[in-house]
Amino acid sequence: MNRDFAKFAFERAGRVAGTAGLVLALAACGARGKIDAMLDAAPKVVPDVPVAAPEAAPAAAPAPKAAEEEPMRPRTHPAAKGKDYTLLPAVEVAHNAAEKDAMTGMADAMGGAEKVYNGTVKKDAKTWLPFLRRALRSTNREVRIQAAVMLGLLKDKSPETVDAVSEAVILDRDPDVRAMAARSFLGIPSKKAVESLILSLEQDPYEAARSNAAWALGEIGDKSSVPALRKALSDPDTNVRLKAASAVLKMKPKEAVPELIQLLGDKSPMVRERALDALKAITGKNRGPKPENWK
């Protein structure tokens, strides 16, 4: 596999339901008495031993209560509400036969997209940039994801590309597309993207989008993102906290020290380690992993 091409896999979660049954075997046995002896002239028969009544079956365990379903999260970013973000049909994305072939390949994440990038797009990036920006609005979600990946790999910092990807970070209705658009800014560290990435980090309902936004903000290194990154150090998702700590480690803002000290008590050992690294980088001291030693 060519190292220049980044493959990203997305897990599809499904529900698996099963039933279990309890089989009870009940046995009843009985025995007849036998004639012990003839005690006198008339035979005397020992009466039958009574048949034991079968033991009562144990009461069935109460059926477990159905697990309460987690409330459905909104798929869209709250800032997208009421905003027009029209997706384009294939005929408006692909303007010629070569672009149609590229779209077909991009829809195949298992290999076709890699061939399109290495065999076509990478060889003539300037020619393909307008197509990729249109593909970022395709009605096919996989094409949109691959367009974001390719734009990031091409590292094009033109205003048209930065604007197109920034819009996708917030306005795309699919969380995987938003997450990949945010990740694209690892290759396009443009300060023009900071506002959208901060909005993603602070408000996106999907942790993958927030995590990638924190990651990209660390690469860009704009100080205006520090308040959002400090808040993200207490995000409920472990990976978001880890990426935020990594960003703070890169940027070394002194004002993040209190949050980093708190993070030394995080449940994740990776987060704790990253927080300690950041504290050492910011303060120039090593007081160890115990939070109380830093206060």
N, C-alpha and C positions, 0 to 999 in steps of 0.2 A: 504494500500500500504506500503511495506517495506521501511523504511526511508533510508536504505542503498543504495537503487537504485535510481539513478537520471533519471527522464524522461525529455526529451527535445523535445519540439514540434517546428516544422518549418512551418511557414505560406506559403501557395502557393497562389501567387497573380494571378488573372486573370482579363481580361478586360470585362467590361459589357457595351454594347452599347445599346442605346435606341433611339426611334424616337418620336417626338411629332407633332401633327397636330393641326391646328387652324381651327375650323368650324365656318363659317360665315353664319348667317341666314338673308336672305334678304326678306322683306315683302313689297308688294306694295298694297296699298288700294285705292279704288276710291269711289265716292258717286254720286249718281244721284241727280239732282235738283228736286224739286217738283213743282207742279202747285200751285202758291200762290193764284191766283184769276182769275176770269173772268172779265176783265176790260171793255169788250164790247161784242158785239154779237159773235164775232169770238174768240174762245179760244186761249189764248196765253200761250205757254209752256216755262217755264224757261229752258234755255239750260243746258245740263249736266255740272256738275262741272268737270273740267279736272282731269284725273287720275294723281296723283303725280308720277313723275318718281322715280324709286328706287334710293336711294343714292348709289353713287359709293362705291364699297368695298374698304376699306383702302388698301393701297399698302402693299403687303406682306413684312415682315421684311426680310432683307437680311440674307441669310443662314450664320450661324456663321462659321468663318474660322476654319478649322480643327486644333486642338491643335498640336503644333509641338511635335513630339515624342522625348523623351529623347534619346540621342545617346546610343546605346547598349554598356554596359561596357564589357570589356573582362572578361570571366569567370575564367581565369587562372591567377595565380600570374606571374608577368613579369619575375621573376627569374626562372620560370619553362620552359621558352622558350628554345627549343633545348635539354632539359634534357629528358632522358629515364626514364619513370616511368610506367612500365608495370603492368596492372591489370591482376589478375589471374582468370581463369575460376573456376567454383565450384569444379571440380575434383582435382584441384591443391591446393585448400584451405582446403577442408574437406577430410581427409585421411581415415576415417572409419565411421561406421554408427552413432556413437554418435556425431561426428563432423557434419555430414550431418543434423542430427536432430537439432543441435545447430544453424546451418546456417539458417534452416527453421524458427526457432523461432526468430532469430535475424532480419530476414526480416520483422517480424510483430512488428512494433514499438508500437502498441496499447496494448500490453500485453505479447506477446510471448517473447520479449527480456528480460523483467523483470523476467519471469519464468526461462529462460536460466541462467541468472546471479545468482539468488538466489538459484535455485534448482540444478545447476550443477557447474558453473564456480567458484563461491565463495567458494564452499566446497573443491575444489582441485585446487587452483589457479596455482600452479607450473606446473601441468600437462597441463593446458589449455592455458598458456601464449604463447607457440609457435603457437597454432591454432589462437589465437587472433591477433598475429602479421601478420600471413598470411591473416586473414580476413580483415585486414586493407588495403589489396590490392584487395579485391573482386571486381568483376565487378558489383555487386549489391551495389548501393550507401547506402542503408539503413543498409546493413550489415557492411559497412565501418564505418558509423556513430556510430553504436552500439559497434563495436570493439573499437573505440576510447574512448567511454564512459566507457566501462568495464576496459580497461587498466588504465584509470585514477582512477577509483574506487579501483582497486587492488593496486595502489600506488607502482607499481614495478619500481624500479630505475635501473634495469639492463641496461648495455650499449645497448643490443639488442632492448629493448623496447624503450629507449630514442631515439635511432637512427631511429627506425621505425616511431615513432610518429613525430619526428622532420621533417622527409622527407615528411610526409603527410601534415604538416603545410604549406609547400611551394609548393610541387610538385603535390598534388592531383588536378585534374581538376574541382572538384566540390566545390563551395564555402562553402556549409554547412559542408562538411567533413573537410575542412581546419579550419573552425571556431571551430568545435568540437574537432579536434586534438589540437588546441591551448588551448582550455579550459581544456583538459586532464592534462595539466601541473599544474593545481591547485592542483592535487593530486600527481603529480610527480615533485616536485620543484627542478629540476636538472639544475645546471649551464651549463651543456652541451647543454641545449635547448635554452640558451639565444640568441645565434646568429640567430637561425631560428625565434625566437619570435620577435626579433628586426626587422628582414627583413619583417616579417608579418605586424608588426605595422607600418612600414614606407611605405610599397609599396602595400599591398594587396588592390585590388579595392573594396573589400566588407567590409562594416563597422563592421559586426558581427565578422569577423576574426580579424580585427584590435582591436576591443574592447576586445575580449577574450585574445589577445596577451598582451595588456596592463595590463589586470587583472592578468594574469599569471606572468608577469614580476614583478609586485608588490609583489606577493607571494614568488618569488625566491629571490628578493631583491639584485640582483647583481648590483653594482654601474656602471658597463659599460653600463647599459640600461638607465641611467639618461638622456643623451642627446636626445635619441629617445622619452622618456616620456615627456621631456620638449616641444619638437616639437608637440607631440600629444595633448598637452593642448590647441592647436589652431586648432585641427582637425575639419572639417566641420560637423561631426556627433556628436550629443549631448552625446550619450552613450560612445563614444570613449573618449571624453573630461572628462566625469565623471569617467570612469575607470582609465584614466591616472592620474587624480587628486587624486583618491583613492590610486593609487600606490605611488605617491609622498608623500601622507600622511603617508604611512607605512615606506617609506625609509628616509624621512626627509632630502633631499639634499638642502643645503642652496642656491645653485646656481639656484634653481627653483623659488625663491621668486619673481623676476620680472614678470614671466609668471603667477604666482598665483595672484599677484596684478591685472594684466589685467583681470584675470578670475572673479574677483569680479563684473565685469560689464557684465558677461555672460547673455544671454537671459533666460537660464534655472535656476530656483531657486535652484534646487538640485546641479547643478554645482557650483553656487555661494557659497552655504553652505559648500560644500566639500572643495572648495578653501580656505575659511575662516578657516575651521578646520585645514587644512594643514599649513596655515600661523601661526596659534596659536601654532601648534605643533613644527614647525621649529624655530620660534623666541622666544617662551615662552611669547609672549605678546598678548594682545587682544585690537586692536585698532578699532574694529567694522567693519561693512560691507562696508564702503565707501572706494573706492580705494585711494582717495586723502589723507586719514589719514595714509596710509602706505608708502607714498612717502617721 
